[in-house]
Structures are given as structure tokens and as C-alpha cells.
Amino acid sequence: MSLSSARLKAVNAVLEQGSFSAAARALGMTQPAISQSIHKLEEHYGIRLFETQGRQLVPTDFCLELTQITYQIEKLENEALVMLRRGDKTHASSIRIGLGNTMPGMALIGKFKKQFPYVQVDVSFGNFNEIIDNVIEDIVDVGILPNLPKDGRFFGQVCLKQKVVAIVQPSHALAAQKKISLRDLLHAPVIFRSSGSSTQKVVDRALRQLNLAIKPQFVLETRDGVCEAVANGLGIGFIWNHGTSRNDGIVQLDVLELDQFYDEVVFCSLERKSKTIDAFFSSVTSGGIDTV
């Protein structure tokens, strides 16, 4: 007689629950099935697993010694089942993701981790040009950027559309306005991003079209730096309208000359696809993402 999975679970359950009926409830089985499984083991091997004391079944010393092994078997069996249910959905155990902005990338990573919790996600940040270069040079597997160039080097998938907006402190004089113009900022303290930023590329293009020159108060490397500077009253900045999940300390304003929407794209090199990368792209299309 083999120690089948059902018999193994029956022994462990009776030990834990103290009776055939309680063990049956815990396993979703009938009481006769549990008691028969235990009695067959005892009869076949000439052993005693449990003694009756009142209404309780008390394990014998032999049973306690045996269950030190059966618990380990059940644990390994459960781990094997988890692996089987997960299946071969990913080719590797990790994925490297490069983000130009914290959002919407973090929302997408959150979705992916819910579906594939065993995959290690390594995240790095950079400006637009850095993320492009990192994908090409295989420093990251996947990039997430707005306004990705369509030059044939990448496989891309749109996750949302967004535009560049101005941000001000809630107490700022412009905060109550629904829409402003870049001309309104000619004599205001303005915060720019560095030249490699996708946000700054859009702002610079609009300024050239208007033949305007705005001298920034600060030039900062990161979107988070711009948000913090604005929240602390240092000037007016620009971000992608889904570029942050924060709703304190800043107010977003539409800009008349920045009303064009751009695709936010999840992308990878055409030369380096894998099952893990495919799984990430698949998670992007399932159910959408929450934005603010």
C-alpha cells in the first residue's frame, strides 16, 4: 500500500484536529473516508497511529515520529502545486524595467506583480534619452515612456494617452484658472527639466513655435524634483498629467499651447523578446490601469 496524497493529508489532519469528524471537515471529506484511510494504513503496516482517550484521538509516539516526515512531504507537495498552477508563464525569474516617470510605470508594475508574484522586478529611472539608450544597450528589458520615436527598433504597446501640463502651488495666483498660456509665464519663476527630458522636449518645441524665450529659475533632473520644488513655492513647473499619483501640494493646469496628447508606450527591443517580457506586455492590456 502506497502512502498516497489523500492518506498523507488524512494522517496530518487527524493529528491537528484531534478527531475523524473534525479532520473530515477540514479536508472537505466524509468522516468514514478519513477513518477508513487511517485504519487501512494501521492494518496494512501493523501499527497504531492514534489511541482513543474520551472523545479525542491521541497520536502514538510512532505517529508523532512519522508525521515529522509527512508534514515535510505535504509542504513540498503544496509547493509543487503552486509551481504547477503558475505554469511556464515566464522564461526568466526577473525583469528589468526603465521608467522616465514614476507613474504610470509603478501602476503597471503593480498589476504585473499581482499576476506574476514570483518574478523579480528591478526598476531604474532616467530621462527620456537615457531610457531609450538603456533599452537599446540591453541595460533594461522594458522601457515606459511617452512619445516614443517610431523608428523600427522597438516593439511598443500604448498603455495610455497623456499631455504636458503646468503645475503650481494651490495658493498660487494661477491655481484657480482652468487653462493658462505659456505667455503668462514670461515674467514668472519657472522650473524646467534637463534637456534629455521628454517633458522638456514638448515645452521647448512649443516655445520655439511661439518664438518665446523663458529663462528658468531652476533646471532639475527629475520629475519628483520639479514636484517638490513647486510644492515648496519655488516656481511653476511642467509634468505629464499622469506623471505623478500625488494630489497634495500641487495643482495641474492645462496649457493652451500644450494641448496635444501623446501615447505613453511600454516598449522593448525587437531583438530581445522573451516569455517574461511577453507576460509584462500581456499584463498591460488586461483591465487597464488606475490613473489620477
FENRALIN-V497877 format. One record per pair of residues at least 12 apart in sequence whose ideal C-beta (glycine too) atoms are under 8 Angstrom apart, sorted by the first residue. I is the first residue (numbers start at 1). J is the second residue. If there is no record, write none. Layout:
# FENRALIN-V497877
i=I j=J
i=I j=J
This chain:
# FENRALIN-V497877
i=1 j=40
i=1 j=41
i=1 j=44
i=1 j=45
i=3 j=41
i=3 j=70
i=3 j=73
i=5 j=77
i=6 j=37
i=7 j=37
i=7 j=40
i=7 j=41
i=8 j=70
i=8 j=73
i=8 j=74
i=8 j=77
i=9 j=27
i=9 j=74
i=10 j=23
i=10 j=27
i=10 j=29
i=10 j=34
i=10 j=37
i=10 j=38
i=11 j=38
i=11 j=41
i=11 j=49
i=11 j=63
i=11 j=66
i=11 j=67
i=11 j=70
i=12 j=67
i=12 j=70
i=12 j=71
i=12 j=74
i=13 j=26
i=13 j=27
i=13 j=34
i=14 j=34
i=14 j=38
i=14 j=49
i=14 j=50
i=14 j=57
i=15 j=59
i=15 j=63
i=15 j=64
i=15 j=67
i=18 j=56
i=18 j=57
i=19 j=55
i=19 j=56
i=19 j=57
i=20 j=34
i=20 j=35
i=20 j=38
i=20 j=57
i=38 j=50
i=47 j=62
i=48 j=60
i=48 j=62
i=48 j=63
i=49 j=62
i=49 j=63
i=49 j=66
i=50 j=63
i=86 j=118
i=88 j=275
i=89 j=116
i=89 j=275
i=89 j=279
i=90 j=116
i=90 j=118
i=90 j=119
i=90 j=275
i=90 j=276
i=90 j=279
i=91 j=274
i=91 j=275
i=91 j=276
i=92 j=119
i=92 j=274
i=92 j=275
i=92 j=276
i=93 j=118
i=93 j=119
i=93 j=120
i=94 j=119
i=94 j=120
i=94 j=121
i=94 j=122
i=94 j=276
i=95 j=119
i=95 j=120
i=95 j=121
i=95 j=122
i=95 j=141
i=95 j=142
i=95 j=276
i=95 j=277
i=95 j=280
i=96 j=122
i=96 j=124
i=96 j=139
i=96 j=140
i=96 j=141
i=96 j=142
i=97 j=109
i=97 j=121
i=97 j=122
i=97 j=123
i=97 j=124
i=97 j=140
i=97 j=141
i=97 j=142
i=97 j=143
i=97 j=144
i=97 j=280
i=98 j=123
i=98 j=124
i=98 j=125
i=98 j=126
i=98 j=130
i=98 j=131
i=98 j=134
i=98 j=135
i=98 j=139
i=98 j=140
i=98 j=142
i=98 j=143
i=98 j=144
i=99 j=123
i=99 j=124
i=99 j=125
i=99 j=126
i=99 j=131
i=99 j=143
i=99 j=144
i=100 j=125
i=100 j=126
i=100 j=127
i=100 j=128
i=100 j=131
i=100 j=143
i=100 j=144
i=100 j=145
i=100 j=146
i=100 j=197
i=100 j=198
i=101 j=223
i=101 j=239
i=101 j=240
i=101 j=243
i=101 j=244
i=102 j=125
i=102 j=223
i=102 j=224
i=102 j=243
i=102 j=244
i=102 j=245
i=103 j=242
i=103 j=243
i=103 j=244
i=103 j=245
i=103 j=291
i=103 j=292
i=104 j=144
i=104 j=159
i=104 j=160
i=104 j=242
i=104 j=264
i=104 j=289
i=104 j=291
i=105 j=123
i=105 j=144
i=106 j=245
i=107 j=245
i=107 j=289
i=107 j=290
i=107 j=291
i=108 j=144
i=108 j=159
i=108 j=266
i=108 j=280
i=108 j=283
i=108 j=284
i=108 j=289
i=109 j=121
i=109 j=123
i=111 j=283
i=111 j=284
i=111 j=286
i=111 j=287
i=111 j=289
i=112 j=279
i=112 j=280
i=112 j=283
i=115 j=279
i=115 j=283
i=115 j=286
i=116 j=279
i=116 j=283
i=119 j=276
i=119 j=279
i=124 j=139
i=124 j=140
i=125 j=222
i=127 j=193
i=127 j=194
i=127 j=196
i=127 j=197
i=127 j=198
i=127 j=221
i=128 j=145
i=128 j=196
i=128 j=197
i=128 j=198
i=128 j=201
i=129 j=196
i=130 j=196
i=131 j=143
i=131 j=144
i=131 j=145
i=132 j=145
i=132 j=149
i=135 j=154
i=135 j=267
i=135 j=268
i=135 j=269
i=136 j=153
i=136 j=269
i=138 j=269
i=138 j=272
i=141 j=268
i=141 j=272
i=141 j=274
i=141 j=276
i=141 j=277
i=142 j=266
i=142 j=267
i=142 j=268
i=142 j=277
i=142 j=280
i=143 j=266
i=143 j=267
i=143 j=268
i=144 j=159
i=144 j=264
i=144 j=265
i=144 j=266
i=144 j=267
i=145 j=198
i=145 j=264
i=145 j=265
i=145 j=267
i=146 j=162
i=146 j=198
i=146 j=240
i=146 j=262
i=146 j=263
i=146 j=264
i=146 j=265
i=147 j=198
i=147 j=201
i=147 j=202
i=147 j=262
i=147 j=263
i=148 j=263
i=148 j=265
i=148 j=267
i=152 j=270
i=153 j=269
i=153 j=270
i=154 j=267
i=154 j=268
i=154 j=269
i=154 j=270
i=155 j=267
i=155 j=268
i=155 j=269
i=155 j=270
i=155 j=273
i=156 j=265
i=156 j=266
i=156 j=267
i=157 j=265
i=157 j=266
i=157 j=267
i=157 j=281
i=157 j=284
i=157 j=285
i=158 j=263
i=158 j=264
i=158 j=265
i=159 j=264
i=159 j=265
i=159 j=266
i=159 j=284
i=159 j=289
i=160 j=242
i=160 j=263
i=160 j=264
i=160 j=289
i=160 j=291
i=161 j=261
i=161 j=262
i=161 j=263
i=161 j=264
i=162 j=240
i=162 j=241
i=162 j=242
i=162 j=243
i=162 j=261
i=162 j=262
i=162 j=264
i=163 j=240
i=163 j=241
i=163 j=258
i=163 j=259
i=163 j=260
i=163 j=261
i=163 j=262
i=164 j=199
i=164 j=202
i=164 j=203
i=164 j=238
i=164 j=239
i=164 j=240
i=164 j=241
i=164 j=255
i=164 j=258
i=165 j=238
i=165 j=239
i=165 j=240
i=165 j=241
i=165 j=252
i=165 j=253
i=165 j=254
i=165 j=255
i=165 j=258
i=166 j=180
i=166 j=185
i=166 j=236
i=166 j=237
i=166 j=238
i=166 j=252
i=166 j=253
i=166 j=254
i=166 j=255
i=166 j=258
i=167 j=226
i=167 j=227
i=167 j=230
i=167 j=236
i=167 j=237
i=167 j=238
i=167 j=239
i=167 j=250
i=167 j=251
i=167 j=252
i=167 j=253
i=168 j=230
i=168 j=236
i=168 j=250
i=168 j=251
i=168 j=253
i=169 j=230
i=169 j=231
i=169 j=233
i=169 j=249
i=169 j=250
i=169 j=251
i=170 j=249
i=170 j=250
i=170 j=251
i=171 j=233
i=172 j=236
i=172 j=251
i=174 j=236
i=174 j=253
i=175 j=251
i=175 j=253
i=177 j=253
i=178 j=253
i=178 j=254
i=179 j=253
i=179 j=254
i=179 j=255
i=179 j=256
i=180 j=253
i=180 j=254
i=180 j=255
i=180 j=256
i=181 j=255
i=181 j=256
i=181 j=257
i=182 j=203
i=182 j=206
i=182 j=207
i=182 j=210
i=182 j=212
i=182 j=214
i=182 j=255
i=182 j=256
i=182 j=257
i=182 j=258
i=183 j=210
i=183 j=212
i=185 j=214
i=185 j=236
i=186 j=212
i=186 j=214
i=188 j=235
i=188 j=236
i=189 j=217
i=189 j=234
i=189 j=235
i=189 j=236
i=190 j=214
i=190 j=215
i=190 j=216
i=190 j=217
i=190 j=235
i=190 j=236
i=190 j=237
i=191 j=216
i=191 j=217
i=191 j=218
i=191 j=219
i=191 j=220
i=191 j=226
i=191 j=229
i=191 j=230
i=191 j=234
i=191 j=235
i=191 j=236
i=191 j=237
i=191 j=238
i=192 j=216
i=192 j=218
i=192 j=219
i=192 j=220
i=192 j=237
i=192 j=238
i=193 j=219
i=193 j=220
i=193 j=221
i=193 j=223
i=193 j=226
i=193 j=238
i=194 j=219
i=194 j=220
i=194 j=221
i=197 j=223
i=198 j=240
i=199 j=223
i=199 j=238
i=199 j=239
i=199 j=240
i=199 j=243
i=200 j=238
i=202 j=238
i=202 j=258
i=202 j=260
i=202 j=262
i=203 j=238
i=203 j=258
i=206 j=255
i=206 j=257
i=206 j=258
i=209 j=257
i=210 j=257
i=216 j=235
i=217 j=234
i=217 j=235
i=218 j=234
i=218 j=235
i=223 j=239
i=223 j=240
i=223 j=243
i=223 j=244
i=224 j=244
i=226 j=238
i=226 j=239
i=227 j=239
i=227 j=244
i=227 j=246
i=227 j=249
i=227 j=250
i=230 j=249
i=230 j=250
i=231 j=248
i=231 j=249
i=231 j=250
i=232 j=249
i=238 j=255
i=238 j=258
i=239 j=252
i=240 j=264
i=242 j=264
i=242 j=291
i=242 j=292
i=244 j=292
i=245 j=292
i=247 j=292
i=266 j=280
i=266 j=281
i=266 j=284
i=268 j=281
